[in-house]
């Protein structure tokens, strides 16, 4: 089997993740910020200054364009889009790119994937939504994101849903729980919408919160795997209960207790509801929340920068729970647009958001990136329950609805099981098995050798090795090579009597194995 023989200096000349002085490191950093400082930046910088922490330098356009594509839509940019962005000299081009990405259909695809992890959208054991319901539930979530449904309405619709799991997809919120007793439901509600683990609550608080879900009823029908979820319509007495904040309420016999709870939860004055959502968004974009873990909000786990969480929560409420507004605030900030190279101790820098955190691509995003680059899809199946589920090879991995539909690669790269809804279920840590597959797999080699996208790079270069290397870098890493990288690659391609295409395949293979390709940075 042919091995890629590119020298290590070809891959990451700058060494992402190492300490840096104040001078910009090319091609990853810029000399000056591309955007004005915002209120968000002032809050973050004040906290850093108080601890004597220097923020990272601004990131370059080359870094920003790739980062924005991956973070917003889970998709690599086309080389022509990278060149157009790098060639744009307008002052507002980064904000314009953010707006364009938020409007793309892949935004709904990618963030539906993220939400379906939280909501445990899974057809098989131990959740057992069954395939039809999992598909309907995913479609409901994706539609809500696509139409930018206000977050308070999104939450209320889930909590108050009634009807068939096939025809009223939001009722699957109550089915995707391991346990159907009121305590189990209350635990899922607290984790999802308050970011709190009910096990840490006093027993009395757990019991009174569970009372709001004491009438949730599940009813089978004659249709296979169909189930009706509803508020029990049987005659009943009023319920005296306490909301999680200690407020006493009386629930009339004709009231749905879930609606009473939902009214309290999404009220603009409920800081915890908004704080949970903005903390989750921050964690999705930065790899860790202002409160870390993002589903462990409690007095004993304070936010790294309290003013930041309060500011973002107020913004979400003031904009009528427009989630994309929060995305724009974060993505257009200097804090987000920092270099990945810290100028302080890396652990402290990560905790105080003094650099952009380098972290491996999600399993689904990485597999899609390889499929996009090589022009070959990944096959997915779920063998149980019958009927077996098969997904076409050209289906994007980020669009998979059912957490039970999987593959060996998804499991290898840490796709979450979707059993608990906890963020820690996703494992983005690199393993020896991953490294060996990327370096030694014949499948990877063949995919790269046969890639129509890479062949087009080489064809368009018309026999010029330097141009072929430039196009290969733009395609794989979303940036042109540095002068030293280009020289090293061209020497390799021309050396040893190699055929141009074979030598460039080796270059592409080496780049695919680089940290710059495999990681967000």
C-alpha positions in Angstrom: 0.0 0.0 0.0 1.4 3.4 -0.9 2.0 5.7 2.1 2.0 9.5 2.1 5.6 10.7 2.6 5.1 14.4 3.1 7.5 16.0 5.6 5.9 17.2 8.9 6.9 20.8 8.0 4.4 20.7 5.2 1.4 20.4 7.5 1.2 23.0 10.2 4.2 25.3 10.1 2.8 27.6 12.8 2.0 24.8 15.3 -1.6 25.6 16.4 -2.1 25.5 20.2 1.4 26.7 21.2 2.1 29.9 23.1 2.7 33.0 21.1 4.0 36.5 21.8 2.1 39.5 20.6 3.4 39.3 17.0 0.8 37.8 14.6 1.5 34.2 13.6 0.9 33.7 9.9 -1.4 32.5 8.4 -3.6 32.1 11.5 -3.6 35.6 13.0 -4.1 39.2 11.8 -2.4 42.3 12.9 -5.6 44.0 13.9 -9.2 43.2 14.7 -11.7 43.0 11.8 -14.6 44.1 13.9 -15.3 46.8 16.6 -15.4 45.8 20.2 -18.9 45.1 21.5 -20.5 45.1 25.0 -19.9 41.4 25.0 -16.2 42.0 24.5 -16.1 44.6 27.2 -17.5 42.2 29.7 -15.1 39.4 28.8 -12.1 41.6 28.6 -12.8 43.2 32.0 -12.9 39.7 33.6 -9.6 38.8 31.8 -8.0 42.0 32.9 -9.0 41.4 36.5 -7.1 38.2 36.4 -4.1 39.5 34.4 -4.9 37.4 31.3 -3.8 38.5 27.9 -6.3 37.7 25.1 -5.2 36.0 21.9 -4.5 38.0 18.8 -7.3 38.4 16.2 -7.8 35.5 13.8 -7.0 35.9 10.2 -9.7 35.9 7.4 -8.4 32.4 6.4 -9.2 31.1 9.9 -12.5 32.9 10.2 -14.0 31.7 7.0 -13.4 28.0 7.8 -14.4 28.5 11.5 -17.6 30.2 10.6 -18.7 27.6 8.1 -17.9 24.7 10.5 -19.5 26.3 13.6 -22.6 27.7 12.0 -23.5 25.0 9.4 -21.2 22.1 10.1 -19.9 22.2 6.5 -16.6 23.0 4.8 -16.6 26.0 2.4 -16.0 25.6 -1.3 -12.6 26.8 -2.5 -14.3 29.4 -4.7 -16.2 30.8 -1.7 -12.9 31.0 0.3 -11.2 32.9 -2.5 -14.2 35.3 -2.8 -14.2 36.0 0.9 -10.4 36.5 1.0 -10.6 38.8 -2.0 -13.4 40.9 -0.5 -12.1 44.2 0.9 -15.4 45.4 2.4 -15.3 46.3 6.1 -18.5 44.3 6.9 -17.7 41.1 5.1 -17.5 38.9 8.3 -20.9 40.1 9.5 -22.3 39.5 6.0 -20.9 36.0 6.0 -22.5 35.2 9.3 -25.9 36.4 8.1 -25.6 34.4 4.9 -24.7 31.2 6.8 -27.6 31.6 9.3 -29.9 31.7 6.3 -28.6 28.5 4.7 -30.6 25.3 5.0 -27.5 23.6 6.6 -27.9 25.8 9.6 -31.2 24.1 10.4 -29.7 20.7 9.6 -26.7 21.2 11.9 -28.5 22.7 14.8 -31.3 20.2 14.6 -28.6 17.6 15.1 -27.4 19.4 18.2 -30.9 19.7 19.6 -31.7 16.1 18.9 -28.8 15.1 21.0 -30.3 17.1 23.9 -33.8 15.8 23.3 -32.7 12.1 22.9 -34.1 11.6 19.5 -33.5 7.9 19.1 -35.7 5.1 17.7 -34.3 2.2 19.6 -33.4 1.0 23.1 -33.4 2.5 25.7 -35.4 5.5 24.4 -37.6 3.5 22.0 -39.3 6.3 20.0 -39.4 3.9 17.0 -38.3 5.0 13.5 -41.4 6.8 12.4 -41.7 8.9 15.5 -37.9 9.7 15.5 -38.2 10.9 11.9 -41.3 13.0 12.7 -39.7 14.5 15.8 -36.5 15.4 14.0 -38.5 17.1 11.2 -40.4 19.1 13.8 -37.2 20.3 15.5 -35.6 21.1 12.2 -38.6 23.1 11.0 -38.6 25.1 14.2 -35.0 26.1 13.7 -35.4 26.8 10.0 -38.3 29.2 10.7 -36.5 30.7 13.7 -39.4 29.9 16.0 -38.9 32.0 19.2 -37.2 29.8 21.9 -40.0 30.4 24.5 -42.6 29.1 22.0 -40.3 26.1 21.1 -40.1 25.2 24.8 -43.8 25.7 25.5 -44.8 23.7 22.5 -42.7 20.8 23.7 -44.0 20.9 27.3 -47.7 21.3 26.5 -47.9 18.9 23.5 -50.7 16.3 23.3 -51.6 13.8 20.6 -50.2 11.0 18.5 -46.4 10.5 18.5 -46.7 10.3 14.7 -49.0 13.2 14.1 -48.1 15.6 16.9 -44.3 15.1 16.9 -43.6 17.3 19.9 -45.2 14.8 22.2 -42.2 12.7 21.7 -40.5 14.9 24.3 -42.4 12.9 26.9 -41.6 9.5 25.2 -37.9 10.1 24.8 -37.4 9.7 28.6 -36.1 6.7 30.4 -39.0 6.4 32.8 -42.6 7.7 32.6 -43.1 8.5 36.3 -43.5 12.2 37.2 -40.0 12.3 38.8 -38.3 11.1 35.6 -40.3 13.6 33.5 -39.4 16.5 35.9 -35.7 15.5 35.7 -35.8 15.6 31.9 -37.6 19.0 31.9 -35.1 20.5 34.4 -32.1 19.2 32.4 -33.4 20.4 29.1 -34.8 23.8 29.9 -33.0 24.8 33.1 -29.7 23.1 32.6 -30.0 21.6 36.1 -29.6 18.1 37.3 -32.6 17.4 39.5 -30.6 14.9 41.6 -28.9 17.9 43.2 -32.2 19.5 44.3 -33.6 19.0 47.8 -36.1 16.2 47.9 -39.1 18.5 48.6 -38.3 20.6 45.5 -38.0 17.5 43.3 -41.4 16.3 44.6 -43.3 19.6 44.1 -41.8 20.0 40.6 -42.9 16.4 39.7 -46.5 17.3 40.6 -46.8 19.4 37.4 -46.3 16.2 35.4 -48.3 13.9 37.5 -51.2 13.7 35.0 -49.2 12.9 31.9 -50.8 9.9 30.4 -49.7 7.4 27.7 -52.3 5.6 25.6 -51.7 2.9 23.0 -53.7 2.7 19.8 -54.4 0.0 17.3 -51.7 1.3 14.9 -48.3 -0.3 15.2 -46.1 1.7 17.6 -48.5 4.6 17.8 -49.0 6.2 21.2 -51.1 9.1 22.4 -49.6 11.4 25.0 -52.0 13.7 26.9 -53.0 15.4 30.1 -55.2 12.8 31.9 -58.9 13.9 31.3 -60.3 11.9 34.2 -62.2 13.8 36.9 -59.7 15.2 39.4 -59.2 17.6 42.2 -57.2 20.8 42.3 -53.5 20.5 42.9 -51.6 22.6 45.3 -48.0 22.8 44.2 -44.8 24.8 44.3 -42.9 26.0 41.3 -39.1 25.4 41.3 -38.5 29.0 42.6 -40.7 28.3 45.6 -43.8 30.1 44.4 -47.1 28.4 45.6 -49.7 27.8 42.9 -53.1 26.1 42.9 -53.9 24.2 39.6 -57.6 24.1 38.9 -59.2 20.7 38.0 -59.7 21.9 34.4 -56.1 23.2 34.0 -53.3 21.3 32.4 -50.5 21.4 35.1 -47.9 21.3 32.3 -49.2 24.6 31.0 -49.0 26.2 34.4 -45.4 25.1 34.6 -44.6 26.2 31.1 -46.1 29.7 31.8 -43.7 30.1 34.7 -40.7 28.6 32.8 -40.9 30.9 29.7 -41.9 34.1 31.5 -39.5 36.9 30.6 -38.7 37.4 34.3 -37.4 33.8 34.7 -33.6 34.4 34.4 -32.8 30.7 34.6 -34.6 29.7 31.4 -32.8 32.3 29.3 -29.4 31.7 31.0 -29.7 28.0 30.2 -30.2 28.5 26.5 -27.5 31.2 26.0 -25.1 29.1 28.0 -25.8 26.1 25.8 -25.3 28.2 22.6 -22.0 29.5 24.0 -20.9 25.9 24.8 -21.7 24.8 21.3 -19.6 27.6 19.8 -16.7 27.6 22.3 -16.5 23.9 23.4 -17.4 24.9 27.0 -20.1 26.9 28.6 -19.9 30.1 30.6 -21.0 27.5 33.2 -19.3 24.3 32.5 -20.7 21.7 32.0 -23.6 23.4 30.2 -26.1 21.1 31.8 -24.9 21.5 35.4 -26.1 25.0 36.3 -26.2 25.2 40.2 -25.0 27.5 42.9 -21.9 25.4 43.5 -20.8 25.7 39.9 -20.7 29.4 39.2 -20.2 30.9 35.8 -16.6 31.8 34.7 -17.8 35.3 33.8 -21.1 36.0 35.5 -21.8 39.3 33.7 -21.5 37.5 30.4 -24.3 35.1 31.1 -26.5 37.8 32.4 -25.9 40.0 29.4 -26.6 37.2 26.9 -29.7 36.2 28.8 -31.1 39.7 28.8 -30.4 40.0 25.1 -32.3 36.8 24.4 -35.3 38.0 26.4 -35.3 41.6 25.0 -35.3 40.3 21.4 -38.3 38.1 22.2 -36.3 34.9 22.4 -34.8 35.2 18.9 -32.0 32.6 19.1 -30.3 33.9 15.9 -29.8 37.2 17.6 -27.6 35.5 20.2 -25.7 33.7 17.5 -25.0 37.1 15.8 -23.9 38.7 19.1 -21.4 35.9 19.7 -20.2 35.3 16.1 -19.6 39.0 15.4 -17.6 39.6 18.6 -13.9 40.0 19.0 -14.0 37.3 21.6 -15.2 34.7 19.1 -12.9 36.1 16.4 -9.8 35.5 18.4 -6.8 33.4 17.2 -6.6 29.8 18.5 -3.1 30.5 19.7 -3.3 31.5 23.4 -1.1 34.2 24.9 -1.7 33.0 28.4 -1.6 29.6 30.1 -3.8 27.4 27.8 -6.0 26.1 30.6 -6.6 29.5 32.0 -7.2 31.0 28.5 -9.8 28.3 27.8 -11.6 29.0 31.1 -11.8 32.7 30.5 -12.3 32.6 26.7 -9.0 34.3 26.0 -8.5 32.4 22.8 -10.6 30.3 20.4 -10.5 26.7 21.7 -9.0 24.1 19.4 -11.1 21.0 19.4 -11.8 18.0 17.1 -14.6 18.1 14.7 -17.8 16.4 15.7 -18.1 12.9 14.3 -20.8 13.8 11.9 -19.1 16.9 10.7 -15.8 15.1 10.2 -17.4 12.3 8.2 -19.2 14.7 6.1 -16.0 16.7 5.5 -14.3 13.5 4.3 -17.2 12.6 2.1 -17.4 16.1 0.6 -13.6 16.1 -0.1 -13.5 12.6 -1.6 -16.9 12.5 -3.3 -17.8 9.2 -1.6 -20.6 8.9 1.0 -21.0 6.9 4.1 -23.5 4.1 4.4 -25.8 4.0 7.5 -28.2 1.3 8.7 -30.2 0.4 11.8 -30.9 -3.4 11.9 -33.5 -3.3 14.6 -36.4 -2.8 15.1 -37.9 -4.1 11.8 -38.3 -2.7 9.3 -34.6 -2.2 8.8 -33.5 1.3 8.1 -31.1 2.1 5.2 -29.9 5.6 4.4 -28.7 6.5 0.9 -24.9 7.1 0.5 -25.4 10.6 -0.6 -27.3 11.7 2.6 -25.4 14.2 4.7 -24.5 12.7 8.1 -25.6 15.9 9.9 -29.1 15.3 8.6 -29.5 11.9 10.2 -32.7 12.0 12.3 -32.5 8.9 14.4 -29.7 8.4 16.9 -30.0 4.6 16.4 -29.0 4.9 12.7 -25.2 4.6 12.9 -22.0 3.2 11.4 -18.6 2.0 12.6 -17.1 5.4 11.8 -19.7 7.4 13.8 -19.1 5.2 16.8 -15.3 5.4 16.4 -15.3 9.2 16.3 -17.5 9.6 19.4 -21.1 10.3 18.2 -23.3 10.4 21.4 -25.6 7.5 22.3 -28.5 10.0 23.0 -29.5 8.0 26.0 -29.4 10.8 28.6 -29.3 14.2 26.9 -26.1 15.1 28.7 -23.5 17.1 26.7 -20.8 14.7 28.0 -22.2 11.8 26.0 -20.4 13.2 22.9 -16.7 12.3 23.0 -14.5 14.4 20.8 -11.2 13.2 22.3 -8.8 11.6 19.7 -8.0 7.9 20.0 -5.4 5.6 18.6 -8.1 3.8 16.5 -9.0 7.1 14.9 -5.4 8.0 14.1 -4.6 4.5 12.7 -7.7 4.6 10.5 -6.9 8.0 9.0 -3.2 7.1 8.5 -3.4 3.5 7.4 -6.8 2.8 6.0 -6.9 1.7 2.4 -10.4 3.1 2.2 -9.1 6.6 3.0 -6.3 6.2 0.4 -8.7 5.1 -2.3 -11.2 7.8 -1.5 -8.5 10.5 -1.9 -7.0 8.9 -5.1 -10.5 8.8 -6.7 -11.8 12.1 -5.5 -13.3 14.1 -8.3 -13.0 17.3 -6.3 -9.2 16.8 -6.0 -8.8 15.7 -9.6 -10.5 18.9 -10.6 -7.9 20.9 -8.6 -5.1 19.2 -10.5 -6.9 19.4 -13.9 -7.5 23.2 -13.4 -3.8 23.7 -12.6 -2.9 22.6 -16.2 0.2 20.8 -15.2 1.6 23.6 -12.9 2.6 21.9 -9.6 2.6 25.1 -7.6 -1.0 26.0 -8.8 -2.1 22.4 -8.1 -0.7 22.6 -4.6 -2.5 26.0 -4.0 -5.8 24.6 -5.1 -5.3 21.5 -3.0 -4.7 23.6 0.1 -7.7 25.8 -0.6 -9.9 22.7 -1.0 -8.6 20.8 2.1 -7.7 23.5 4.5 -9.7 26.4 3.2 -6.6 28.6 2.8 -3.8 29.0 0.4 -0.4 27.5 1.4 2.4 29.6 2.9 5.4 30.1 0.7 7.4 27.5 2.7 4.5 25.0 2.6 4.1 25.5 -1.2 7.9 25.0 -1.8 8.0 21.8 0.3 4.9 20.4 -1.4 6.1 21.2 -4.9 9.5 19.6 -4.2 7.8 16.5 -3.1 5.5 16.4 -6.1 8.4 16.8 -8.5 10.8 14.5 -6.7 11.4 10.8 -7.4 9.8 10.8 -10.8 6.3 10.9 -9.3 3.2 11.4 -11.4 1.6 14.7 -10.6 -1.7 13.2 -9.5 -0.1 10.6 -7.3 2.2 13.2 -5.6 -0.8 15.5 -5.0 -2.8 12.6 -3.6 -0.1 12.2 -1.0 -0.2 15.9 -0.2 -4.0 15.8 0.2 -3.7 12.6 2.4 -1.1 14.3 4.6 -3.3 17.4 5.0 -6.3 15.3 5.9 -4.2 13.8 8.7 -3.2 17.2 10.0 -4.6 18.8 13.1 -5.6 21.8 10.9 -8.1 19.7 9.0 -9.3 17.4 11.8 -9.9 20.2 14.3 -11.8 23.5 14.7 -9.4 26.3 15.2 
